[in-house]
Amino acid sequence: MAAVLLAAASAAHGQGKAGKGIRLWNLTTATISSFQLSPAGQDRWTANLTLADKDKEVDHDERLRISGIEPGRYDAKVGYPDGRQCMVRNIEIKADAVFDIADKDLTDCNKQR
């Protein structure tokens, strides 16, 4: 009986964990207003993923659920309210896991008009 209860509890725990999905954790020092992903090196960008957030932005230390993306390696375009846009290359995204973007990851930053 104890083994059955333990197995049921483990299965329930595993189901709860599997439902978390992929999440971006914004560890940059600014609010992100635009976030797009492309398979690494392919230049095939998603729509702005921050639009799924309730306020359409991802504040510092906030997490954003990412949907419609399969696990793999991606490049990201990260945009800020002041018009600055930066790249982050070769991010490993795993199923049901959090990946983070920090200031040290940002490259090729420029101001958009």
C-alpha positions as semicolon CSV with decimal commas, in nm:
position;residue;x (nm);y (nm);z (nm)
1;M;0,000;0,000;0,000
2;A;0,279;0,244;0,087
3;A;0,449;0,173;-0,245
4;V;0,127;0,255;-0,432
5;L;0,089;0,585;-0,244
6;L;0,453;0,673;-0,306
7;A;0,419;0,599;-0,679
8;A;0,101;0,808;-0,702
9;A;0,265;1,099;-0,519
10;S;0,569;1,083;-0,748
11;A;0,350;1,079;-1,058
12;A;0,148;1,377;-0,934
13;H;0,468;1,567;-0,855
14;G;0,606;1,490;-1,199
15;Q;0,287;1,608;-1,370
16;G;0,295;1,939;-1,184
17;K;0,657;1,996;-1,274
18;A;0,602;1,914;-1,643
19;G;0,334;2,183;-1,673
20;K;0,565;2,479;-1,608
21;G;0,677;2,520;-1,969
22;I;0,968;2,724;-2,101
23;R;1,030;3,058;-1,927
24;L;1,257;3,357;-1,990
25;W;1,405;3,518;-1,678
26;N;1,502;3,881;-1,741
27;L;1,824;3,940;-1,547
28;T;1,918;4,248;-1,749
29;T;1,911;4,577;-1,562
30;A;1,624;4,712;-1,774
31;T;1,269;4,626;-1,876
32;I;1,247;4,427;-2,200
33;S;0,979;4,555;-2,440
34;S;1,049;4,318;-2,728
35;F;1,181;3,962;-2,735
36;Q;1,209;3,748;-3,048
37;L;1,366;3,407;-3,104
38;S;1,506;3,236;-3,414
39;P;1,666;2,893;-3,447
40;A;2,040;2,965;-3,406
41;G;2,190;3,111;-3,723
42;Q;1,867;3,093;-3,925
43;D;1,729;3,449;-3,910
44;R;1,364;3,325;-3,887
45;W;1,224;3,541;-3,608
46;T;0,911;3,485;-3,402
47;A;0,666;3,763;-3,331
48;N;0,730;3,978;-3,023
49;L;0,693;3,729;-2,736
50;T;0,656;4,000;-2,468
51;L;0,303;4,063;-2,599
52;A;0,198;3,750;-2,404
53;D;0,280;3,930;-2,077
54;K;-0,005;4,108;-1,897
55;D;0,167;4,450;-1,932
56;K;0,343;4,362;-2,263
57;E;0,688;4,404;-2,104
58;V;0,924;4,191;-1,895
59;D;1,062;4,383;-1,599
60;H;1,401;4,317;-1,439
61;D;1,383;3,988;-1,243
62;E;1,047;3,896;-1,402
63;R;0,982;3,568;-1,582
64;L;0,789;3,530;-1,907
65;R;0,630;3,205;-2,022
66;I;0,741;3,126;-2,378
67;S;0,502;2,921;-2,590
68;G;0,527;2,777;-2,939
69;I;0,901;2,709;-2,908
70;E;1,061;2,365;-2,912
71;P;1,374;2,291;-2,704
72;G;1,696;2,366;-2,891
73;R;1,949;2,642;-2,960
74;Y;1,822;2,990;-3,044
75;D;1,936;3,344;-3,115
76;A;1,737;3,626;-2,954
77;K;1,661;3,987;-3,039
78;V;1,609;4,183;-2,718
79;G;1,447;4,528;-2,742
80;Y;1,414;4,801;-2,481
81;P;1,170;5,094;-2,445
82;D;1,445;5,347;-2,532
83;G;1,480;5,190;-2,881
84;R;1,797;4,996;-2,808
85;Q;1,805;4,645;-2,956
86;C;2,062;4,376;-2,876
87;M;2,135;4,021;-2,982
88;V;2,196;3,714;-2,769
89;R;2,338;3,422;-2,965
90;N;2,320;3,046;-2,921
91;I;2,091;3,022;-2,616
92;E;2,019;2,667;-2,505
93;I;1,647;2,630;-2,434
94;K;1,535;2,314;-2,253
95;A;1,184;2,177;-2,208
96;D;1,005;2,292;-1,892
97;A;1,303;2,502;-1,784
98;V;1,397;2,863;-1,720
99;F;1,663;3,031;-1,934
100;D;1,798;3,372;-1,842
101;I;1,926;3,676;-2,027
102;A;2,170;3,906;-1,842
103;D;2,354;4,223;-1,946
104;K;2,674;4,023;-2,003
105;D;2,493;3,815;-2,271
106;L;2,394;4,116;-2,485
107;T;2,592;4,179;-2,806
108;D;2,555;4,391;-3,120
109;C;2,350;4,657;-2,942
110;N;2,222;4,954;-3,143
111;K;1,944;5,212;-3,136
112;Q;1,646;5,153;-3,363
113;R;1,474;5,452;-3,518
